[in-house]
Amino acid sequence: MIAGVIGAAGYAGAETVRLLSGHPEIDALILASVSFEGERIEHIYPNFLGKISAALVKPEDAAAGADVVFAALPHGVGEPYARTALERGIPFIDLSADYRFDDDEAVFTAWYGKPYMFPELRKWSVYGLPELNRDRIRKLGLGKKVIIGNPGCYPTGASLGAFPALAKGLAGPGTIIVDSASGVTGGGREPSRSFHYPECADSTAPYKVGCHRHTPEINRNFAAMSASGAGASGPAVIFTPHLVPMNRGILSTIYIPLTGSWQSTGGTSGAAVRPPSKEIEEKKGEIRDLYADFYRDEPFVRVLPPGFIAATNRVRFSNFCDISVHLDPGGTTLIVVSALDNMIKGAAGQAVQNMNIIFGFNEAAGLQAVPASF
């Protein structure tokens, strides 16, 4: 099978190339770039020397000559290539935000500043979070006429961390707070002042506080995952991203108010000044078991054993999302920590996972490497 990658010179595109080069079902790659057409991928990324050798072609050539097309392009520019792929019956897996909101053009335009170029394409698109939409992805993919809106990196970690609590009715009234920290590769390959080494090294800072464009995607996912039903507006969410001085990884700490039936009866107004009680520890274990059962059959979500806390260094270069479950000392707030590699489960790896589902491959094909921890 031939895979095309448009935008292969960017970070997410290059990671997609790296993963596909070791995929057992991929026989050849067509690599394309708007900015680097004619250059060789192994000269842009010398780590590919001796393993991957290809000249970058025009995006139209990748969209026309492959059996599946991945697009790692800026938001709002990939729709013509999606239309070409759709006309040819070739699955199109888009790593931008263009197809993450289905037919909700108003939300996309408000947050990304561009209208849809071809709104009619959305009837063939599906939001590509496998843990939420696996059946829809598989069903639409049967005819190979499908567009996958690959999820954002922050929404993937936040959504997987909150999913069991929302789906099983643990979340009570009140606001869910998502605090996330990302490595600098999340800003892409193009340099900017914020990601300049002297600006971000030895410093951690929030950015786009209260106005990050992944907020509506998280809100939409939480509503879809909520036990109150897909038609509900879902819980209120506050999302704050932080930039941390590391290359890759996203760590999210998610604070979920528990509903009355899940709150610990051992919590008191003074509990915050004392260690958690035995009863609270037992409740935490019960919730952790619920999470583990919820994700029992998921190949890439690992609910960590008691005593472990999710960390980015244990998922590096892997498609895993690690989750650890905790409670506040009063037993009224669930604290979930999720960790993933923003370039893999947050981008390229999840895109390959979606390809595997569409074509009926082993869902873990090409994604089975053990994480690097140092």
Protein Blocks (a to p, Z undefined) as FASTA:
>chain_A
ZZddehklbmklmmmmmmmmmpckbmbdcdddfklgoiafklmmmmlgokagcddddfkl
mmmmpcbdcddddehilmmmmmmmmmnopacddfbfklmnojamklmmmmnopacfblml
mmmgccfbfklmmmmmmmmmmnopacdddddfklmmmmmmmmmmmmnopaccdddddddd
ddfklnojbdcfklgmklmgopacdehehiafklmmmmmmmmmmpmnbjkbgbjaddddd
dddddfbdcdddddddddfklpcfkbcfklmmpccdfklmmmmmmmmmmmmmmmmmpmkb
ccddehiacdfklmgoiabdcddddddfkopaccddddddfklmmmmmmmmmmmmmmnop
afkgoilcccdfZZ
